[in-house]
Amino acid sequence: MLYVVLLLVLVALGLLVPALTSTQTHWAWLSVGASGAAAAVLVLDWWSRRRSGAGAAPVPVVASAVPGPGPVPGGSGAPAGDDPSGGGSRAGDEPVGDQQVEPGEEDADAADSLVVADLTDEVRVLDERPRYHLVDCSWLGVRDSLALPIDEARRLGFTPCAVCAPDASLAARHRAADEAS
């Protein structure tokens, strides 16, 4: 249907050229008619989609995770579905289709971000996911992940996970090592 509308709009534009370059008004009326036909086809398409219930592909709703490190109180710390007690789940473990919701981004302190920017400590990333995680992140669970130096993960556009708070943890670890030496 959109191709028909596009064709009608192009015809209307094509008819507008002789309407503007000549003194004959019928070209202008033909252009208006083609534009009206394009609008009618759009309305007809909208109406038929609305009646049949078919529309654009459904967009999955992604709930944002609760920011902050660690599991939500009442969570077991085990991956969702592995809690034998049937207790609560952690933020970011709600399934959407057959996928899991991505945890939120850590609200990292600017000073921590500056410290972490030059570190080469190992973090974990998941293919086609935007966050980097500590090795022991509870959100990662048993998911297959790749090891990267944190400076490379940041350079590639990954952002810190709100569940394990890698920037705050690695910055604190680095500061403690500096104080000890």
N, C-alpha and C positions, 0 to 999 in steps of 0.2 A: 504494500500500500504506500509506503514512503517513497518508493521509486516513482509511483504514479504522481504523487504530490510534487516531487522534485521535477519531473518532466513537465507538469502543468505550470510550475513557477518559471521554469526556463522558457516555456512557450510564451508566458505572459511578459517576461523580460524581452524576448525577441520581438513581440508585437509592439512593445513600448518604443522601440527604436524608430520604426516608421511613423508611429504616432507623433513623436517629437520632431521628426525631420520633415514631415509633410503637413499640409493643411487639412488633410482628411481625418475626420473625427472617428470614423468607423474603426480604425486601428486602435485607438485608445479604448473604445468600447469592447473590442475583442480582447484586449489585454486585461481589462477589468473582469470580463467574463471568465477568462482562464484563471485569474486569481481567485474569483468566487468559486470556480469548480474545484480548485486546489483546497480551499477552505472547506467546501462541502465534503470532499473525500476525507479530510482529516477528522471532521465531526463524525462522519459515518464510521470510520475506523474506530474512533474512541467509543462510540455508542455500541458497536458490535463487540468490542473487547469487554466493555462494562457488562453487557448482557450475558455474555458467555462465561464471565468470571476469569477469563484469561487476560493477563496483563503482562507487565514486565516480570522477569524472573524474581522470585521473592528474595529480598535482601535479608541475610541473617542479622539478628540483633545481637550485638556484642556488648555484654555488660562489662563495665570496667571493674577491675579488681580493687579491693580496699588497699590504699597505699599503706606502706609501713612494713617493717621486717617481720618475718615469722608467720606462723599460721594464725588463723582466726581463733579466738578463744573457743574451746569446745571441740576443736579439730584434733585429729589423732596424730597428724604429722605423716601419716602413711598416704600413698596415692589414693585418690578418690575411688571408692568401690572396694578397697582393700581393708576397710575398717570393720572388723568383726562385730563391734558393738553397735554398728549402725549409727554412730554419732555424726556430728556435723562435719561438713566438708570445709576445706580451706578456700580462701578467696582465689578465684582464678581456676577452680576445678570444675565449674559447672559445664557440662557438655553442651555443645551446639552442634547438632547433627552427630557426626562421628568424630568431631574434633573437640578440643578443649579450648576454653577461653584463655587468651593470653593474659598473664598477670600485668598489672599496671607498671608504669615506669617509676623507678625510685625518685623521690624528691630529694636529690642529693644536694648537700651543701656545696657552695661554690669552692670553698677551700679544699674540700675532699676531692672535687672534680679536678682541681689543679694538681693535687698530689698524685692522683690516679693516672692522669694523662701521660706521665713519664714512666710509669711502672710497666714491667713485662711479666707480671704474675699471670698464671694461667686462669682463664675463665672458660666457661662452657657456653656454646651457642647451639641452637637447633636450626636445621635447614629451613629457610623461608619463614623464620620467626624473628621479630625485631629486637628481642632482649638478649643480654648476656647475663650469665648466672655464675655463682660460686659453685665449685665442684659438689658441695654438699647441699645444694638448694633443694628444699623439699618439693618445690613445684616440678623440678626436673624428673624426680622419681626414677623410673626405669627407662625413660625415653632415651633414644640414641642421640647423643650429642657430640659435637666436635670441640676439641681443645684449641684455643687461640690465646696468644698473649693479649692482655687487656688493651694495650695501646693499639694493636691491630684491629681488635673488635670495635673499638671506638672509631678508628679511622674508616672502617667499613660501614659505619652508620648504625651499629648496634647501640642500644641504650640499656641502662641498668635495670634489673628486675626489682620490683617493689617487695617481693616476698623475701629474698635473701639479702637485699641491700648490699650489693658487692662494692659500690664506691665507698660507703661508710666503713664497711668491714676492712677492706684492703687499705684504706687511708689510716684507720686506727692501728692496724697491724704494722704498717710502715712507720708511723710515728712512734710506736712502742719500740720497734727495732732501733730507730734513731736514738731514742732516749737511753736504751740499754747500752749502746756503743759509745 
